[in-house]
Amino acid sequence: MNRFILFIIFALFFVMGYSQRTAKVSATYTYYAPEAMSVEEAKRVALDRAKIQAIADEFGTIVSQSTSTVITNKNGESDTQFVALGGSDVKGEWIETIGNPEYQLKFENHFLVVTCSVKGKAREITSAKIEFLATTLRNGTELRFGDVNFRDGDDLYLYFQSPINGYLAVYLLDELSQTVYCILPYKAQAFSAYPVMANKEYVMFSRKEADKSERPIVDEYTLNCENDKEFNTLYILFSPYQIGKRNGFDYSIEDKPNNISYSDFMSWLSKTLSKDNNIQIQEIYISISK
């Protein structure tokens, strides 16, 4: 009987270890950028797709895939494109980039062609992901104000909704200074992640939309741009359990970086994701123009 119990325990540890399998991955992706796209935007897309390709090569792809519609307007003429490439198409998620991505740029038939090679660590996804909704809003607190293209002086809000109770943390990377800021939980909140309720609609960074008891501590953000165009990245971390603490709720902020370099943040993020298989991460890229 004791041998049987030991066998079951061993089997459970084996299954758990496999379900959280991580691997070193690499891939090279060539992206043909649209005419109106900047070099920095094209490099960003090429890097994203190289990561997705690396994950797909290691862990495979999911049969179902999400399709997004991109509508562009040039010289008064609209062009609709359907894009079926996204993080939900692969059976894994990116944890850490090893070294610096390598880029090769050239022009071919008046198009910018960007080839990106990247190496990193990825984690296999063996269970269904939580379908939470996170959308950046520009100058308004309703979903119709959803946008990722901001102008100097615009207000930033974040719409969030989850089908389950959980914890949310949001970090913003200022790519110009390579500094990462923790923007949720709010500065006055001394815990590592913001508690959210199932199916409740949240508009973060708006005192008007916050509960009355919380309005005094809500931080509001206006985006500024020093150059003609700049880019920021929002890192959305969500988990059914407290982020950064594995043994229940903790008011300490030692695991909550507030204002650190990008390299230090990525090191912290890699360790956090490696330790906690419940955390899901979504990146939202936003641009700011003069």
Buried (B, 14 or more C-beta within 10 A) or exposed (E): EEEEEEEEEEEEEEEEEEEBEBBEBBBBBEBEBBEEBBEEBBBBBBBBBBBBBBBBBBBEBBEEEEEEEEEEEEEEEEEEEEEEBEBEBBBBBBBBBEEEBEBEBEEEEEEBBBBBBBBBBBBBBBEEEBEBEBBBBBBBBEEEBEBEEBEBEBBBBBBBBBEEEBBBBBBBBBBEEEBBBBBBBBEEBEBBBBEBEEEEEBBBBBEEBBEEEEEEEBBBBEBEBEEEEBBBBBBBBBBEBBBBBEEEEBEEBEBBBEEBEBEEBBBBBBEBBBEBBBBBBBEBBBBBEE
